[in-house]
Amino acid sequence: MSNQDLIHSVVTDDEPVLQLPDLVSNKKLIKYEEGEMAFDSYDTMNYFYFIMSGKIKISQINPDTAKEQTISILTRGDMFDTITLLDGEEHEYTSTVIEDSEVVEVPIGHVRELIHSDAKFKSFFFPYLAKQMRDSEELAVDLSLYDVYNRILRLIGRNIDTNGGVTKLNLIDNLSHEELASLVGSVRKVVNRNLQKLKDEGIIELSRKHIKLKNLKHLLDKLKY
């Protein structure tokens, strides 16, 4: 995997994925406030969701230790839940709204019909599904093969936005260190220490709940392997 493979850009306003709800007739707009629980496994047995704005965290929590692992953070242009959509089985997860969000809710049966009959929908859905599979593989690789310092480096690399000729971070730029720890499979204290190391190395700048990329070249040099 090259350095550039680790860099993703945010979905722009003119990307067609944001028009996906226009393909469905039976839909409902739902608004969630920060701190709420969004949809649950019962909901996603019956409905499919298109994220229009905000951020919703999907995670798994060990009931014995209360340790949390963030699986993904859904934002504008994302869809949920492709797992239940495809296999029809209940999917255990916890959804937490970490930024005021809007979603479009569509009956899951209607979406299954679109997969079989609508070429335009399929042209959006299957590339998105492939990206989800790739993201899951990258998460497994990170947790298995890299220490926390390198997991954070790779997380930053995957969330660089270069749209408009300006390099910045998306998705993770305003997350708390607790949320970042859940993303990289660690704890806040360890993440704090490694973020400070990246700051000392001149790669990032830190302020309260904000990470700013300071030196892209240095980051890419660190990601070489």
Order of alpha helices (4+ residues) and beta strands (2+ residues): beta-alpha-beta-beta-beta-alpha-beta-alpha-alpha-alpha-beta-beta-alpha-alpha-beta-beta-alpha
